[in-house]
Amino acid sequence: MTPPNSRRNLDEAIKRLAASQGEAPLRVRDVLANTVVAQMLPDGVIKGGSAIKLRLGDAGTRFTTDLDCARSASMDSFLGSLQRSLDEGWEGFAGRPARGRPARPKDVPPHYVMQPVDVKLSYKGKPWCTVKLEVGHNEIGDADDADFCLADDVAAMFESLGFPRPRPIPLMKLHYQIAQKLHALTEPGSRRAHDLIDLQLLAKNTDLNYALINRTCERLFSYRGMQPWPSFVKMGQGLHEAYEGQIAGISVLPSIEEAALWTDDLIRVIVRANG
């Protein structure tokens, strides 16, 4: 089987694949597009919801459109390397990065402000779609090393379309990703209901080194200089829909209250591992 010979045929093949999986075509396209861009990223790591999907698989993880990463070089160097990779392309895909203006909402702490980059992908020379890449910096060495993973069901999407299996993708190491999510959830008035979902999935489907997570939390919380470690979940009000609207088909607790209590218990387990 060979890959589609045009953008139109690629889109038609994606529609057939989505129908066979009972998924929306745009969801399948977003997973494919994020993986394609991840094949061409320069030094750094993928993080956030996309990292969890690429690690654990599309099935059983929450839907996400953005591709988040942490760079290990300066922004200018990162963008230059990204442009060269996109020019070289991957299996008929190419693109160009367009640097956006970072949003600065009043209620978002500075360490969450990412540099947006619109990666405008083409296939066989025709415009295809735009990947919303969000680029963060290397805080405490979290972009210096990676877990190289690619979930089998994501790789199978490419193979079913006639593409070769993509290579494993550099993902943020689990202890850094979990520390970042715990920091986000323990800030007063946190709005990040999705982090409650992600933590449950990681705890259920990976082997966690609690002592290492504890040491990483100590470093990250000290580096950011906000709440102390350990702190416990402090969710804002009115987040029931934000949580429950993302858990259909996912094996997690059914309510945000239960998820918050579970996360507090996880924090206690992590802290005890230090002893």
C-alpha positions as CSV (number, residue, x, y, z in Angstrom):
1,M,0.0,0.0,0.0
2,T,1.3,3.4,-0.9
3,P,0.5,6.8,0.7
4,P,-2.2,9.0,-0.9
5,N,-0.9,10.8,-4.0
6,S,-2.6,14.1,-3.4
7,R,-4.1,16.2,-0.6
8,R,-7.6,15.4,-1.8
9,N,-7.0,11.7,-1.6
10,L,-5.4,12.1,1.8
11,D,-8.5,13.8,3.1
12,E,-10.7,11.1,1.6
13,A,-8.6,8.3,3.1
14,I,-8.8,10.0,6.5
15,K,-12.6,10.1,6.2
16,R,-12.7,6.4,5.5
17,L,-10.3,5.7,8.4
18,A,-12.4,7.8,10.8
19,A,-15.6,6.1,9.8
20,S,-14.0,2.7,10.4
21,Q,-13.1,3.8,13.9
22,G,-16.3,5.6,14.7
23,E,-14.4,8.8,15.1
24,A,-14.9,12.3,13.7
25,P,-12.6,13.0,10.7
26,L,-11.3,16.2,12.3
27,R,-10.2,14.3,15.4
28,V,-8.3,11.8,13.3
29,R,-6.7,14.5,11.2
30,D,-5.6,16.4,14.3
31,V,-3.9,13.3,15.7
32,L,-2.1,12.8,12.4
33,A,-1.1,16.4,12.0
34,N,0.3,16.7,15.5
35,T,2.3,13.6,15.0
36,V,3.6,14.8,11.7
37,V,4.8,18.1,13.2
38,A,6.3,16.2,16.2
39,Q,8.4,14.2,13.6
40,M,10.0,17.5,12.5
41,L,10.4,19.4,15.8
42,P,14.0,20.4,16.7
43,D,15.5,19.7,20.2
44,G,13.0,19.7,23.0
45,V,10.1,17.6,24.2
46,I,6.4,17.3,23.6
47,K,4.3,17.9,26.8
48,G,0.7,18.5,27.8
49,G,-2.3,16.5,26.5
50,S,-0.7,15.7,23.2
51,A,2.2,14.0,25.0
52,I,-0.2,11.8,26.9
53,K,-2.0,10.9,23.7
54,L,1.2,10.0,22.0
55,R,2.3,8.0,25.0
56,L,-0.9,6.2,25.9
57,G,-2.8,6.2,22.6
58,D,-5.7,8.0,21.0
59,A,-8.3,5.6,22.5
60,G,-9.0,6.4,26.1
61,T,-7.4,9.8,26.3
62,R,-9.0,13.2,26.1
63,F,-9.4,15.1,22.9
64,T,-6.8,17.9,22.4
65,T,-6.0,20.0,19.4
66,D,-2.9,22.0,20.5
67,L,0.6,20.6,20.4
68,D,2.6,21.8,23.4
69,C,6.4,21.5,23.7
70,A,9.3,22.8,25.8
71,R,12.3,24.0,23.8
72,S,15.9,23.4,24.9
73,A,17.4,26.2,22.8
74,S,16.6,29.9,22.4
75,M,13.3,30.8,20.7
76,D,15.1,32.1,17.6
77,S,17.3,29.0,17.4
78,F,14.3,26.8,17.8
79,L,12.3,28.5,15.1
80,G,15.2,28.5,12.7
81,S,15.7,24.7,13.2
82,L,11.9,24.1,12.9
83,Q,11.8,26.0,9.6
84,R,14.7,23.9,8.2
85,S,12.9,20.7,9.3
86,L,9.7,21.8,7.8
87,D,11.4,22.7,4.5
88,E,13.0,19.2,4.4
89,G,9.6,17.7,5.2
90,W,8.4,14.2,6.1
91,E,6.8,11.7,3.7
92,G,5.2,14.4,1.5
93,F,4.4,16.8,4.3
94,A,6.1,20.1,4.6
95,G,5.2,23.4,6.2
96,R,6.1,26.8,7.5
97,P,6.0,28.3,11.0
98,A,4.2,31.6,11.7
99,R,5.1,33.1,15.1
100,G,2.1,34.6,16.9
101,R,1.8,37.0,19.8
102,P,1.6,35.4,23.3
103,A,-1.7,35.9,25.1
104,R,-1.4,37.6,28.4
105,P,-4.7,37.1,30.2
106,K,-4.8,38.6,33.7
107,D,-5.6,35.3,35.5
108,V,-2.8,33.2,33.9
109,P,0.5,33.0,35.7
110,P,3.6,34.0,33.6
111,H,5.0,30.4,33.6
112,Y,1.9,29.3,31.7
113,V,2.3,31.9,28.9
114,M,3.5,30.0,25.9
115,Q,4.8,31.3,22.6
116,P,2.2,30.4,19.9
117,V,3.4,29.2,16.5
118,D,1.0,28.3,13.7
119,V,2.6,25.5,11.7
120,K,0.9,25.6,8.3
121,L,1.2,22.1,6.9
122,S,1.0,21.2,3.3
123,Y,0.8,17.7,1.6
124,K,2.2,17.1,-1.8
125,G,2.6,20.8,-2.3
126,K,-1.0,21.8,-1.4
127,P,-2.1,23.5,1.8
128,W,-3.5,21.0,4.3
129,C,-4.1,22.2,7.8
130,T,-2.6,24.3,10.6
131,V,-1.2,22.9,13.8
132,K,-1.4,25.2,16.8
133,L,2.1,24.7,18.4
134,E,2.6,26.2,21.9
135,V,6.2,26.6,22.8
136,G,7.4,26.8,26.4
137,H,10.9,27.2,27.9
138,N,13.2,24.8,29.7
139,E,12.4,25.5,33.4
140,I,14.3,23.0,35.5
141,G,15.9,20.8,32.9
142,D,12.6,19.4,31.8
143,A,13.5,19.8,28.1
144,D,17.0,18.3,28.4
145,D,16.0,14.6,28.3
146,A,13.0,12.7,26.9
147,D,11.0,9.5,26.9
148,F,10.9,8.3,23.2
149,C,7.4,6.9,22.6
150,L,4.7,6.5,20.0
151,A,1.5,4.7,20.9
152,D,0.7,1.7,18.7
153,D,-2.8,3.0,17.7
154,V,-1.4,6.3,16.5
155,A,1.3,4.5,14.5
156,A,-1.4,2.2,13.1
157,M,-3.3,5.2,11.7
158,F,-0.3,6.1,9.5
159,E,0.3,2.5,8.4
160,S,-3.4,2.1,7.4
161,L,-3.0,5.2,5.2
162,G,0.1,3.7,3.5
163,F,2.7,5.7,5.3
164,P,5.7,4.2,7.1
165,R,5.5,3.9,10.9
166,P,6.6,7.3,12.4
167,R,9.6,7.2,14.6
168,P,9.2,7.5,18.4
169,I,8.7,11.0,19.6
170,P,10.5,12.8,22.4
171,L,8.0,13.3,25.2
172,M,8.6,15.1,28.5
173,K,9.6,12.7,31.2
174,L,6.8,11.6,33.5
175,H,8.2,13.1,36.7
176,Y,8.4,16.5,35.1
177,Q,5.0,16.4,33.5
178,I,3.3,15.2,36.7
179,A,5.1,17.9,38.8
180,Q,3.8,20.6,36.4
181,K,0.3,19.3,36.6
182,L,0.3,19.1,40.4
183,H,1.6,22.7,40.5
184,A,-1.2,23.8,38.2
185,L,-3.9,22.1,40.3
186,T,-2.6,23.4,43.7
187,E,-2.7,27.0,42.7
188,P,-5.6,28.8,44.4
189,G,-8.6,28.9,42.1
190,S,-7.1,26.5,39.5
191,R,-9.2,26.2,36.3
192,R,-7.3,23.2,34.9
193,A,-9.9,20.5,35.2
194,H,-8.2,18.6,32.4
195,D,-5.1,18.0,34.6
196,L,-7.3,15.9,36.9
197,I,-8.1,13.7,34.0
198,D,-4.5,13.4,32.8
199,L,-3.1,12.5,36.2
200,Q,-5.6,9.7,36.6
201,L,-4.6,8.3,33.2
202,L,-0.9,8.5,33.9
203,A,-1.2,6.9,37.3
204,K,-3.3,4.1,35.9
205,N,-1.3,3.3,32.8
206,T,2.4,4.0,33.7
207,D,4.9,3.0,36.4
208,L,5.4,6.1,38.5
209,N,8.6,6.7,40.6
210,Y,7.0,8.6,43.5
211,A,10.3,9.5,45.2
212,L,11.5,11.1,41.9
213,I,8.2,12.9,41.5
214,N,8.5,14.2,45.0
215,R,12.0,15.6,44.4
216,T,10.9,17.1,41.1
217,C,8.0,18.8,42.8
218,E,10.3,20.3,45.4
219,R,12.5,21.7,42.7
220,L,9.6,23.0,40.5
221,F,7.6,24.6,43.3
222,S,10.8,26.3,44.6
223,Y,11.7,27.5,41.2
224,R,8.3,29.1,40.5
225,G,8.2,30.6,44.0
226,M,4.4,30.5,44.4
227,Q,2.7,27.9,46.7
228,P,4.8,25.6,48.8
229,W,5.3,21.9,48.3
230,P,3.3,19.9,49.3
231,S,0.1,21.8,48.6
232,F,-3.3,20.3,47.9
233,V,-5.9,20.8,45.1
234,K,-7.6,24.2,45.1
235,M,-10.0,24.1,42.2
236,G,-12.1,27.1,41.2
237,Q,-15.8,27.1,41.1
238,G,-18.1,26.0,38.2
239,L,-15.8,23.4,36.6
240,H,-18.2,20.5,36.6
241,E,-18.9,20.8,32.9
242,A,-15.2,21.4,32.0
243,Y,-14.4,18.1,33.7
244,E,-17.4,16.0,32.8
245,G,-17.4,17.2,29.2
246,Q,-14.0,15.6,28.5
247,I,-14.4,12.2,30.1
248,A,-16.7,10.4,27.8
249,G,-15.2,7.0,26.9
250,I,-12.3,7.6,29.3
251,S,-11.7,5.4,32.4
252,V,-11.6,8.1,35.1
253,L,-13.6,9.1,38.1
254,P,-17.1,10.5,37.1
255,S,-17.0,13.8,39.1
256,I,-14.6,16.6,39.6
257,E,-15.0,16.3,43.4
258,E,-13.9,12.7,43.4
259,A,-11.0,13.5,41.1
260,A,-9.8,16.3,43.3
261,L,-9.9,14.0,46.4
262,W,-8.1,11.3,44.5
263,T,-5.4,13.8,43.5
264,D,-4.9,14.9,47.1
265,D,-4.4,11.2,48.0
266,L,-1.9,11.0,45.2
267,I,0.0,13.9,46.6
268,R,0.1,12.2,50.0
269,V,1.5,9.1,48.4
270,I,4.2,11.1,46.6
271,V,5.2,13.0,49.8
272,R,5.4,9.7,51.8
273,A,7.8,8.3,49.2
274,N,10.4,10.8,50.4
275,G,10.5,9.1,53.7
